[in-house]
Amino acid sequence: MDRPEAEYYIGKDHEAEIRQAAETLAGVIRKTPLVRSDFYSDEYGCAVYIKPEHLQRTGSFKLRGAYNKIARLSAEEISKGVIAASAGNHAQGVAFSARAKNVPATIVMPTITPLIKVDATKAYGADVILHGDDYDESYAKAVALANENELTFIHPFDDYHVVCGQGTIGLEILEELPEADEILVPVGGGGLISGIALIAKTLKPSVKVVGVVPKGALSMKISLDEGRINRLAQVKTVAEGVAVRQPGELTFLIAQKYLDGIVTVSEKDIMENVLLTMEKHKFVVETAGVLPLAALRKRAKHGKNVVCVTSGGNIDTVTISSIINQGMISRGRIMCFSVELPDRPGQLVEVATLLSSLGANVIGLEHNQFKALDRYSDKVALEVTAETNGHDHIKRVLDALDDAGFAITRIY
């Protein structure tokens, strides 16, 4: 979208457009009810509510914008079909919507897209083309095909009707919780937060709408800080759902006008909160989806009503396993250390007994004389992995080992 077109849409009646989108989406999407989080509320001293879009049909909020856009196509556009580029949530949203409206759909996905996401997109009836090593290459291919075949390109965020579809989330939030003080939203290209901001600031100007980005994907934050759209040379984050190099023209203008700030969070914070949502709420939320919860440490204010939009839940089991392990390390729930012991009977038992007496549960041991620093000494290397109960507990364990005369090297 170019600047004049974006400025045209900025002048539209946003409330009317988003309410119309809500009517269009009625019976298609799930109106995900707010979930009050006792855990996060107690942790941060405010009332925290989760808007669980990870429970949305297709597993993310993207269905709202895609369906609203496709529902507005002309008969001629429907007959020719639609095309999109995506490695995940947008692909499934477009494919589902196209099938529901009997529109031929093609999705261009990077060749590295996990098979589970490719199959999920095909299951909704779309033709999938694997092209390129990343989203940018897939995007260029999709645009070229759209021009060659007169297909309607469904942009994942830089489209007013897509934005209005996402804005129905903000409408639902304020209808259910009119006393909301702040809404925290993940930000990649800006479609989700733009839609929420348009309706939230219209219905309740006092509500704060704040974006959350990972430190490795700051395109929207840098653009807002500099007052112009910036394109990053690269993005690197575990939160692949917001790994966007450049915000949209329309979404940038909306963000400039309506947002109350952008918060950055670390990779450690992200992984920790994937684990916490599983443990405390039994929610499976993808890495990009937990960004608002990770931002509570910086944004929570005592006594305020804070809504966190968990944007999606499409995460594969291998990634879940890895992130859970990292999250447990971050929370001090697992520790690993090595120690050199005299190569004689009873030393391993002594270490294990000491750990047991301190309530540390040993879950992994590697006792290997070939790992000793000096191959010809009478030493043997012991590597221990143990379950612990937080960083204070780890300190007590390490102090006790030190007092017992063991020279410890902390691995993690």
C-alpha positions, 0 to 999 in steps of 0.5 A: 500500500502506498502513502496516499492510499494509507492516508485515505483509509486513516480518514474512514469511519473506523468504528462503523467498519469494525462493527460491520466486520464483527457482523461479517464474522458472526458465526465464523470466528469464536468470540474468545472470552477473557480469562482472568489470570490469578497467577499473573494478577498475584505476580504483578499486583494488578488484574490481568486478563488473557484474551485467548486468541490462541483458541481461535479457529485455525489457532490464531487471530489471523482468521478474523482479518482474512475472512473479513477481507475475502468476504468483501471481494467482488464476484469477479475477484472471487471467480479469479481467486486469491493468493497469499504468502505466509509460513503459518497463521495467515496461510491457514486463515486465508485457506479457511476463509477461502474455502468457506466463501468458495474462493480458489486459494493459493498460498506461497510458503517458504521451502523451510516451512514445517510439514505440519503447517504445510499439511494444515494449510492444504487441509483447508483446501488451498493449493500450496506452492513452496518457494524461497528460503524465507518469507520475503522470497515467498512474498515476491513470488506471490505478488508476481503470481497475483499480477500474472494471473489477476489474483487478489493478493491478501496481505497479512497486515497492510490492508484496511479490511484485514486490519478491521477484521483484527479490530473486532478483538478490541471491540470484544475486549471493551464490550466484555471489560469496559473498565480495561485500563491497558491492552498489551498486543504482540507486534510484527507488521502491525495489523493486529495492534492497528485494528485493536487501537482503532476501535479501542481509542474510538470507544475509550480514548483513555485506554492504553494500547501498547505493543510488545516486540522481541529485541530481535525484531524491532522494525515497528519500534525503530520506525516509530522512534525515527518517525519513518518506516524502516526496513531491517536487514535481518530479524532474529527471534524465537517469536517467528510470528512477529519476525517482520523486517518492515511494518506496513504503510497503513499500520505504521500511520495507525501506530503513529497516531494511536499507540501509547508505546512499544515495549521490548522483551528478551528471548528469555522472557518469551520462553519463560512465559511459554512455560508459565502459560502451560503450567498455570493455565494449561494453555499452549501459546506460541512464542509470539503469542506470549509477548504481552505476558512477558511485558507485564514485568515492565508494564504492570501497574498496581490496581489496573486492569490489563488485557494481554492478547495471546495471539496464536497457539500454532507451535510444533511439539519439537519447539515446545520441548526445547522452549520448555527446557529453556523456560525451566532453566530461566525460572531456576527449575533445572540446573546443571553442573560439573565437578571433578571427583577423586576416582575412588568408590563412594564419591558419587554417592556422597554428591547424590546424598547431599543433593537429596538432603537439599531437596534437589532431584537428580534427573541426569548423571554422567560419570566419565573418567575420560572427561577429567581435565588431566587424563593421567590424574586420579580424577573423574568428571561428574556432570549432574542435572537436577530439578530445583525450586528456583534460583534461591534453591540453586544458590543453597545447593551450590553453597552446600556443595562448596562447603563440602569441599566440591569445586563446582563448575556451573553449566546452566 
